[in-house]
Amino acid sequence: MNITITPAAAEKIHALKNRENGLLKLKWDTEGNGCVLNGVPTLWYVDEADKDHDVLLETNDMSILVEKPKMVFYDEDVKIDYSPEAGTFQLKSPNQILNGRMAFRNK
């Protein structure tokens, strides 16, 4: 899996994170959805990796954790972008928009 972070997204991530010693995580959030298939990609800023499930991937800007079992839900090449007009992050691939209104949560 290849992840690119646009300059706009990187700038916004750095502005939103509430501590320096955390890790960015692309979380397949299923809370309240009832089923793993109904998950929603979300950005989390966490203290540490889940050693049983997370893998650390290098991007063009910063490292990012991804849940290895959930990688099947993403395309091979994805881009994390930030839209100032919408005021939200977006997760895109060459084939589709995976989440046009991706949340960022400090965990």
N, C-alpha and C positions, 0 to 999 in steps of 0.2 A: 504494500500500500504506500503510495506516494502522496504526501500532503504538502501543499504550498499555502503559505500565509501571505496575503497581500500586505503592502505597507500600511494601508488604512486599518486593516484588522490588527496588525501588530501594534500600531500606535494606540488603538482603543483598548486592547488587552492590557498593555502596560499601564494605561490610565486607570483601568478598573480593578486590577489586582490589589488586594489590601495588605500584602506582605511580600517581601523579596524572596523568601526561602521556599516558596511553593512551586508546584508543577502544574502546567496546563494539561487538561485531560479532555479528550473528545469522548463524552459519555453517551452511551445508548440508553437514554432515560426511559424507563418503563413505569415509573411511579404513577399510579392512578389509571394506567392504560389496560391493566388486566392480563396482558399477554406480551411476551417478548417480541412477537412479530409486529406489535403496534408501538414500538419504541420510537422516540424522537431524539435525533442528535442534538446534544447540548454541550456547551463548553463549561467545564468546571475548573476551578483553581483550587487544588488540593494540597495538603501537607506532604503526602507520601503516596507512593504507588501501592496498589493492591498486589502484593507479591504473587498471588495465585492466579490473577487474571490479566493484569496490565502488562503491556509491552511498551517500551520507550522508543519512539521513532524520531529521527532527525528530520527537520524541515529546512527550508531555506532561511528561516529566521530564528526559531527556537525549538527545543525538543518538546514533544507532546506525547502524553500517554494515551493509549488506545486499548480498550478491552479486547484481548485476543479472541475470545469466543464470539464477539459481536462484529468482528471485521468482515464477516460474510455479508453484512447489511450495507456495506459501503462499496462504491466503485473503486477500481484500482488507483485512479488518479482523482484526487479531490482538492478543492481549494476552499480555504476559509477566507471570507471577505467581510467587509463591513460597509454597510450602506448608510451614509449620513442622512440621506433623504428619509429612509425608513427608520433610522435610529436603531438598527439591529444588525447582528451578524448573519451571514448567509453561508451555507455549505453547498457547494456546487461541484459538479463533475462536467466533463465534456458532453455528457449525455442528458443530464437532468439537474434540476435544483432539488437537493435532498432535504433542505430545510431553509426556507426563505426568511424565517423569523427565529433564528437560533438564539436562545437565551444564554447568558453568562452568569454563573453563580460562583461566589466565593464560598467554598465549603470548609 
